[in-house]
Amino acid sequence: MVCHRREFLAALAALPQQKPKRQPRPPDLQIARIASTRQEGRIAYEGDLKVTGERPLNGLILQFEFFESRRVLLSMQKIEVESGTLMPGEERHFNVQGADVPRAVSFRLSGSETNGRELSVAGGGPHPLD
């Protein structure tokens, strides 16, 4: 009986130890709402965002990727949304403009800080281009 117990414990110790699963990091930025309007060779964007990450953001640049109806990438534009620091949990309304992209029907967003650090973005799209 003691022998079986030792064999069982030895076999149990030989099993690979499972590491506790890491909780996925929340995205750095959440796009809560965004709308676009074409007007005279420009596209105006209005929306709301929230800093959902654990670190402050030192400035915010949104990169817009524009797609045609067959989802072919037509163009990309970087637009600075905020030059100051955004703190975790902070919500912000924004209004920015960029150049119009003929034939574009949708866009997708990604983001970075002004120092170049890439951000994970939730709610980045694709969004219809109105």
N, C-alpha and C positions, 0 to 999 in steps of 0.2 A: 504494500500500500504506500509506504514511504517512497519507494522507488518510482512508482507511477506519478506521484506528486512532483518529484524532482524533474522527471522527464517532461511533465506538463509545464512546469515553471521555466525550464530551459527552452522548450519550444516557444513559449509565450515571449520570452526575452529575445528570441531570435527573429520574431516578427518585426517588420519595419515599423518604426514609430510614425504615426500620422501627426503631421504638424497641424496645429490649429489653423483653420482657414482664415486668411486675411480678409478683413472687411474691405470691400472695394472703396477706393477713395471717392468722395463726392466730386462732381465736376467743379472746375474752378469758377465757371460762369454759367448762369441759366438765362437763356433768352425767354422771357415770359410772354412777350408779345412783340410782333413786328409787322408793320404795314409799309407798303411801298406805293409811290405814285409817280408816274412819268409826267414831266412837264418841261416843254421847250428844251429838249436836248439834255436834260438832267433827270436824275431819279432821286426823289426825296424819300428818306426812310424815317419812320417814327416808331419808337418802341420802348419797351421796359425791360430792364435786365436786373439781375440780382447776383451778387458775389456769393457763391455757395461754397467756395473752397475755404481752407483753413488759414491761408496766407493773404495779407493785403496785396492788392494789385497796384503796381507802380505805373499808372497810365494804362490806357486800353486802346488797342488798335483792332478793329474788326476787318477781316479779309472777306470780301464778297466774291464768290465764284458764280459766274453766270452761265446758264445752260440753255441750249435751244430745245425744241420739242422732242428731239430724239436723244436727249440727255448728253449731247456732245458739249464739252466745255468750250465756251466762246472767249471768255475774258476773265481776268481777276483784277480786283481793285482793293487797295488798302486805304481805310479811312480812319483817322484818329477820332475816337469818340470822347475820350477823357484824357487830359494831360496830368491831372493830379492823382492822388492816392485814393483808391477805393478799398474800404475796410470790409472784412468778412461780415456777411449779413446785410450789407448796405444794398439798397435798392435805388435804381437810377432810371429816370426817363431820359430818352435821347432823341434828338432831331439832327440828322446829318444828310448831306447830299453828295452824290457822285455822278459821274458821267453816264449818259444813257448808253446801253449796249443794244444795237439793232439786232433783231431776231431773237433776243433772249426772252424766255417765257418763265424762267424760275431762277432762283439763286440759293446758295448755301453759304452759311457763315462759319468761320473759324476765328480764333482770336489769339492775340499775343499782347504781352506787356510792351511798353515803349523800349525796354532794354533788350527785347528780342525773345524772351522766354515764351514758348508756346503754351497755350492754355487749353484745357479740355472744356468743351462747350456743349451743354445740353440744350436742345431745342434749336439747333443750328440749321435745321431744314432738311430737305429743300422746301422753300417757300415760293408760292406763286408770285410772279412779278405783275403787278397791276398796271 
